[in-house]
Each structure stands twice: as structure tokens, then as C-alpha cells.
Amino acid sequence: MCALAADSPATEDRSKPVGEGAPGNRIKVGALAELQAKGRQLLKVGNKQIAVFAGESGVYACNNRCPHEGFPLMEGKLTRRSDGGGCILTCNWHNWKFDLEGGETLVGGDKLRRYPVEIVDGEIWLDLTDPPLEERRAAALESLRRSFRRHEYTRMARELSRLQQAKADPLDGLRGALDWTADRFEFGTTHAHAAAPDWLALRDDLAANEPERLVPLLEVVGHLAWDSLREPSYPFPTESRSYDPESLVAAIEAEDEAAAIALLRGALDKGLGFRDLEAPLAEAALAHYQDFGHAAIYVYKTGQLIDRLGPASAESLLCNLVRSLVYATREDLIPEFRAYGEALSAWDGKGGEPVAAEDLRRLSVPKVMQRILRSSGDRKALYDALVGAAAADFLQFDLPVADATERGVSHNVGWLDFTHAITFSNAVRVLCSRHPGLWPQGLLQIGCFIGRNAAYVDRSYDAGRWRVDDPDAFFEREMRALFDHAQPEYIVSVHLV
């Protein structure tokens, strides 16, 4: 049996700076005979607390703070493995178990920092030299990867913090997460990818301290882990073929993932990046009113994320984007939105009738399509009117509809039906400003949202209750609240950001 705790473990304070990575950083603990008599001893050296244990097979030293939640391991229990080997230290708060001899974490997740022990002339010496930074970074990344297997949220936070303490780019944790999960999304891009640039923008612009800088990054990494949890591999085709933009659009339209991915790989092999591919990807995304607007939103957000993380992350992000476009549901093919295709065919860009937001409200999808055509000559005025109508409808959403249970599934309407109209409109503005030939599709598809939502708007509702006196203060407060949003589900917090 390993030595058990003495009633009052000895504590010795030897506070002094501990060199980071400096060789020969040795410290004398004391006499071996004295430790064997006490069983264990706590040393305080600089900012370190080190627990030293005497066992049958030798002396062991480790951090006193459990890597799980920081409880003192000096209060733990020492045993042997069932085969009689090792020296197992159990943290009594949550039953995490560490093999002080072999270094493994037997129950729990995080590794426990141990220190080399040397006995010289009956005296115990410890080597407190920190491992090289690169070794610490690699260990944190590997432990972060392992945390994905069971979506160990708090472990992810700790490993991201350790990555930062090892002077690594904290975004390397996100880059790693994208690599580990790249082939785990059966239908490609998810909200986890799409919201990442907005979480990172929150981190860059509003985080006031290091804990706050950790929160948005953890939100993205955790969401990726959740969306890929227990998913098998869905390998991407490995073929590469000569790229041209028309063929990529055609392959996506034909829902041919193998061909589309092969063309994408051909483009990447030629050294092309997202900006070279944005035009055909946006064209494919807006080829249909599809996927509740996600297709265009995902194109826009994927570009932002690649810009933020760098080209090394482009392949996995683009493969998932193309896959999501291939599998997107094409709502313009169902009866409710069939008028969209007819309106797109009739678009001539010559409609000269002035338009305002109120002109587009309370209209069915076919009637919205016709009203848009009558003002197609002024795209800016038409866009402003469409966004204005979407925002006004948002303010007057008929609230009881969201909680109704007696209606058919086709009437399952909630806040997202209205927020998506606005989020999609923003993606349309960005993509169509860069690729003006797509304005007809973008504007008519915003109209699809407005026509769909018209039946769920209460025009008698006083939208004044949503008015704020100080918009700047309101947005500052709401954005800062995202650092502690208290939402247990990623899909909810992702729509807040």
C-alpha cells in the first residue's frame, strides 16, 4: 500500500520565482526519512503548490491543485492498482484518479503535472523546470481533442486556457477543432461554423480581460464538439479535377457531391482561395430559395471565417460549405414558393414604380413577387424597402403563434422566421454588392420571407413596446451580456450573437 496521509500534512513555504523553461531549476525538499515519517508534505514555491508523497516504491511529486477544479490533492487518498502496481492518487472531491508512477489519468480527463524526483545523500530534490512551450502547446491541443469524445465542456475551457498560458495563439484550438471534426458533418456546414466569425468579433471588440476572451472561443469550439458528437466519419471524395466556375455551379445544382468536391480540390490545387471561389459559390447558394436562407448566409460567413483564421483552414471549411450547398433543401420547388421561379424568369430590371416598406407588407408570396417586379429598376430602393418590411414584420410578430399547439406543422412559425429574413438580407447585401448579377435572386428571395411571414403579423400590435431610448447603450448592454448568456443550448446562443 502507498503511504497514507498524516493527520496534519507538513507545509513549507519556499516562495521564490520559478524560471520558465530554465534548466537546472532544482529545489531541495528535505530529508527522505522525515518525509517517510510524515507520509506527505506540501511545498509552496513561487506561485506553485507542490504535493510530495512517500510511497513504497519511491517518492512522488505533483501539483497540489487537482487539474479538474483545483481542490487540494494533499487531502487525497493513495492506493495501488488492482494488480498491485502504481501509486494511485484519488481526489476525494470528484473521484478523479491519477497514477503518480506512470502519469496516466485513470478517472477523469486532464493530465496531472508531475515533477521529477531525485534522492541524493538521503535528501529529496525536485526539478521544477517547466516543459518547453511547444511541448505544452502540443499537450493542450491533444487533450482538447480528447475532450471532444464526450463533449467535456469545462475541460475544453481548461485546455484552451493552458494553450494560452503556453503563449500559443488561442485560435490554434479552433483551427485544430475544425481539422478534427472536418469529416463529421453529414450535411456540411452547421451553425457552429457560421457563427464563429461573430463570436470571434465579439472576442476582439468587447472582451475586457482574459476570461472574457476565452468565452467566445469556447462557445465556438464547444459547438463544433457538440454538432460532431458521436458522429461517424463522412469522408470527402479525394479526387481532384480541372476547375472552372461553371462546372462547380453545375455540379452543385445536380447535387453531385463527388464532382463538386473534385472541382473544389482542383481549384485549391491551383492556389485559388475563397475570394476566387466566392462568385460561383454565391451563385449556387442563390440558385434557389433554399435552406431557410442558410445557403447564402453560410457562403458569407465561411468567407469571413477563412479571412480570420487564414488559408490553412480553407480546405475543411470549403469542403463542408460545398457539401451543405449540395444537400440544401430547395424550398422554391414547393407550392408555397413556386411563384419565385416565375418572377425570376420575368425579371427585366425595368420596373419603375416607387416602393416603400409598407407596399410589401400583408402580401402573399405571389403578390410580393409581382410587387417587387414593378420596382425592379431601383435595386437600392427595393432592398431598403424589403429590409424595412422584414424589420417591421419582426416588430409585429403575432406572439401567440409561437406557442400555439393546435395548428398543423406548416404553421410552425417563431421568432427565427423573422430574424432569418434580416440575417439573410444582410448576406444578400454583401454577396450581391460584390456580384451584382445576383441581385434579382437575392431581392426576390427576401420577398419569399416577407410573403411567408405576412400571415403571422399582427398589425394592431403596438411595436412601440420594443422602442429603446438609447440605442448605443442598448446594444452595448446586450452585446456584453453574450459573455454570460446563460443559455444551455448552442443553437440558442448562436442566434443571439
Secondary structure, DSSP 8 states (H G I E B T S, - for coil): ------SS-EEEE------SS-TT-EEEEEEHHHHHHHSEEEEEETTEEEEEEEETTEEEEEESB-TTT--BGGGSEEE--TTS-S-EEE-TTT--EEETTT--EEESSS---EE-EEEETTEEEEE-----HHHHHHHHHHHHHHHGGGT-HHHHHHHHHHHHHTT--THHHHHHHHHHHTT--TTS--HHHHHHHHHHHHHHHH--SHHHHHHHHHHHHHHHHHHTTT--------------HHHHHHHHHTT-HHHHHHHHHHHHHTT--HHHHHHHHHHHHTSSSBGGGHHHHHHHHHHHHHHHH-GGGHHHHHHHHHHHHHH--BGGGSGGGTHHHHHHHH--S-------GGGGTT--HHHHHHHHHTTTT-HHHHHHHHHHHHHHHHHTB-THHHH--SS-GGG---HHHHHHHHHHHHHHHHHHHHSGGGHHHHHHHHHHHHHHHGGGB-TTS-GGGG--S-HHHHHHHHHHHGGG---S-HHHHHHH-
